[in-house]
């Protein structure tokens, strides 16, 4: 089983997501959304298959999977699923950093 880890930027993205949903709706809805997203990420980490679409054009070994209106970018370092970024699906990702 892989261990789920978040890069610092992914944690900042998650906080931005919470702020955005809280502004558009309310804190309870935002927290529920974030909890559901974290549960989905835990399920991806326990899946023995390599999930997501390979996005080497953005960064070597980077993968992407959609989650509702967002896209989660992640890598599979040995024994881990490392969440790199969580971005709104319509955002231009070519200008983002995935380090």
C-alpha positions as CSV (number, residue, x, y, z in Angstrom):
1,X,0.0,0.0,0.0
2,X,1.3,3.5,-0.9
3,X,1.5,6.3,1.6
4,X,-0.4,9.4,0.7
5,X,1.7,12.6,0.9
6,X,1.0,16.2,0.0
7,X,3.5,18.7,-1.4
8,X,3.4,22.1,0.2
9,X,1.8,23.6,-2.9
10,X,-0.9,21.0,-3.0
11,X,-1.8,21.9,0.6
12,X,-2.0,25.6,-0.4
13,X,-4.1,24.6,-3.4
14,X,-6.4,22.7,-1.0
15,X,-6.8,25.8,1.2
16,X,-7.5,27.9,-1.8
17,X,-10.2,25.4,-2.9
18,X,-11.7,25.6,0.6
19,X,-11.8,29.4,0.5
20,X,-13.3,29.4,-3.0
21,X,-16.1,27.0,-2.1
22,X,-16.8,28.8,1.2
23,X,-17.2,32.1,-0.6
24,X,-19.5,30.5,-3.3
25,X,-21.5,28.4,-0.8
26,X,-20.6,28.0,2.9
27,X,-18.0,26.5,5.2
28,X,-19.9,23.2,5.7
29,X,-20.1,22.6,2.0
30,X,-16.4,23.4,1.6
31,X,-15.4,21.1,4.4
32,X,-17.5,18.2,3.0
33,X,-16.0,18.7,-0.4
34,X,-12.5,18.7,0.9
35,X,-13.1,15.6,3.1
36,X,-14.6,13.8,0.1
37,X,-11.5,14.8,-2.0
38,X,-9.1,13.6,0.7
39,X,-11.0,10.3,0.9
40,X,-10.8,9.8,-2.8
41,X,-7.0,10.5,-2.7
42,X,-6.6,7.9,0.1
43,X,-8.5,5.4,-2.2
44,X,-6.1,6.2,-5.1
45,X,-3.1,5.6,-2.8
46,X,-4.4,2.1,-1.8
47,X,-5.1,1.1,-5.4
48,X,-2.3,-1.1,-6.6
49,X,-2.6,0.1,-10.2
50,X,-0.9,3.3,-11.5
51,X,-3.8,5.7,-12.0
52,X,-4.2,8.8,-14.1
53,X,-2.9,10.1,-17.4
54,X,0.8,10.6,-17.7
55,X,1.6,14.3,-18.1
56,X,5.4,14.2,-18.8
57,X,5.1,17.3,-21.0
58,X,4.5,19.3,-17.7
59,X,7.0,17.4,-15.5
60,X,8.6,14.0,-15.6
61,X,6.5,11.3,-14.0
62,X,3.6,13.6,-13.4
63,X,0.1,12.1,-13.6
64,X,-3.3,13.8,-13.6
65,X,-6.8,12.6,-12.6
66,X,-10.0,14.6,-12.5
67,X,-12.0,15.1,-9.4
68,X,-15.3,16.9,-10.0
69,X,-14.3,20.4,-11.1
70,X,-10.7,20.0,-10.2
71,X,-7.7,18.1,-11.6
72,X,-5.3,16.4,-9.2
73,X,-1.6,16.2,-10.3
74,X,0.5,13.6,-8.6
75,X,3.5,11.3,-8.8
76,X,4.3,7.8,-7.7
77,X,7.7,7.9,-5.9
78,X,8.6,4.6,-4.4
79,X,5.9,3.6,-1.8
80,X,4.0,6.8,-2.1
81,X,1.3,8.7,-3.9
82,X,2.6,12.3,-3.8
83,X,-0.1,15.0,-4.5
84,X,1.7,17.8,-6.3
85,X,-1.1,20.2,-7.2
86,X,-4.9,20.5,-7.1
87,X,-6.2,23.0,-9.7
88,X,-9.5,24.1,-11.1
89,X,-10.1,22.0,-14.3
90,X,-10.4,25.0,-16.7
91,X,-7.2,26.6,-15.5
92,X,-4.3,26.9,-17.9
93,X,-1.7,24.5,-16.5
94,X,1.1,25.3,-18.9
95,X,2.1,28.2,-16.7
96,X,2.0,26.3,-13.4
97,X,5.0,24.9,-11.5
98,X,5.0,21.2,-10.7
99,X,8.2,21.0,-8.8
